[in-house]
C-alpha cells in the first residue's frame, strides 16, 4: 500500500500535473511539494506527488533497476 | 543522493561476509508490508545467510485496521444515500460479519479509487448524497487525507466525510521495543513513511532502546544495502538512524505534508488489529474539521468489539515474536481466500506473503 512510483512531469495546470512513466500518463496532485516544473521527476503516491527527485536520484534509480552499476 | 555503486551480487557477498563477522543469529525487522513483499518477490530472503533473518513488522496498514472499523464502514455502506470511497486494499478485509466486497456485491454504492482526490470529484457530482472516504494508512497516506479535507473546505464541499483509521509508525515500533520478549536487533524503517516524516522521527527509538534503524528503499538492491548498513552498525556496536533511501528521503522529510497532517489531525490512541490499543498512535480530525468526521456523522451505528479468532497468532506475528508457519491455522483454515487473521487479509501481510512464497521464498510451505 506504500507503493510510490517516480514519474516525469509532462505538464502542469493549477495544482495538478500530468505525469508519465514508461509511456503511461496520469494526473498527480502537486499540492504537497513546491517548485515543480515540466520535465521534473516526482515520487507519486496514491495520486499525489510527495517528493521531488533530482537528476542524480533518477540516475541512481536507473542503475539500481538495471542490477547495480555494472 | 547515495554514492553507492556496487552491483547486486557484490552486495550479497558483502552480506555474507558481514554475517560471519557478527555473533550468533541476527533478527532484523522490516517494518513495512511493501518491504515484506519486495523481499519475497525479489528472492532476497533466499539469498540471505542462515544466521540473518527478516521479521515482518506491523507496517501493513490494511492488516492492522481493526475489524470494528470494517464493521462501521459496512454499516455506513448499508445506509441509503451514502457512497463509500475506498482504496482497493480494503475491499476484501473481513469484519465480524461482512466485508465491503460482499456489501458491494449486494448493491451498496462502494467505489474503489486509486487516489483520495477522486472522493472530491465524487462528492461534487453527488451533492444529494453523503460521501465517506475510508482514510487508512500511515504517515504516507495521512497527508493525502488531510489535503482532501482542506480542499473540501476551499471548494465548499459539505457532503464529504472522513473515516480516519490513520496510524503512526514510530509508536508501534516503540511498543515492540518496550516488550521484554522482543528479539529485534535492527529496523529497516519504511521508506515512504520516512519521505514524509524525515529520518529524525526514529532518533528517540535509537537513543532509548539502542537499536539501529536504517531507512530503506524498496528495490532488492536497496534492501540488500539496508541490511548491510544494519549489519555494519551491529558489528560496530552502533545504534544510529541511517538513510539508505537518500534519493527520496530528505532531512526533515516533506515539511508541507507534515504541516497538512499537523493542521488537520490530532494524535489519539488507536487500536491496531492483532496488537490492541497503542497509545498516541492514531490520527483523528481536529475540532475545527470535526464537521467532516464520519465517526460523528454516523455515531448512531453500533458495532461489536473486535473478535480474535481462537488459535490466531497474528498479534505475535505482527510483533515479530512468531512466524506465520508456527500458527496451527496457517494454510489450513486460514488462507488468502478465507483469512482468519489480519496478516492473511492483505496481499502485503506477512502470512499472505509466506503463503504465496513459502518460508524460503520458493513457494508455499505450510508444514
Interface residues (C-beta under 8 A of the other chain):
Chain A: X1 X2 X3 X4 X27 X29 X31 X32 X33 X34 X43 X45 X46 X47 X48 X50 X51 X53 X54 X56 X57 X60 X61 X63 X64 X65 X67 X68 X69 X70
Chain B: X1 X2 X5 X6 X7 X8 X10 X11 X32 X33 X34 X59 X60 X61 X62 X87 X89 X114 X115 X116 X117 X118 X136 X137 X138 X140 X141 X143 X144 X147 X151 X190 X191 X192 X193 X195 X196 X218 X219 X221 X222 X247 X248 X249 X250 X254 X256 X257 X260 X346 X348
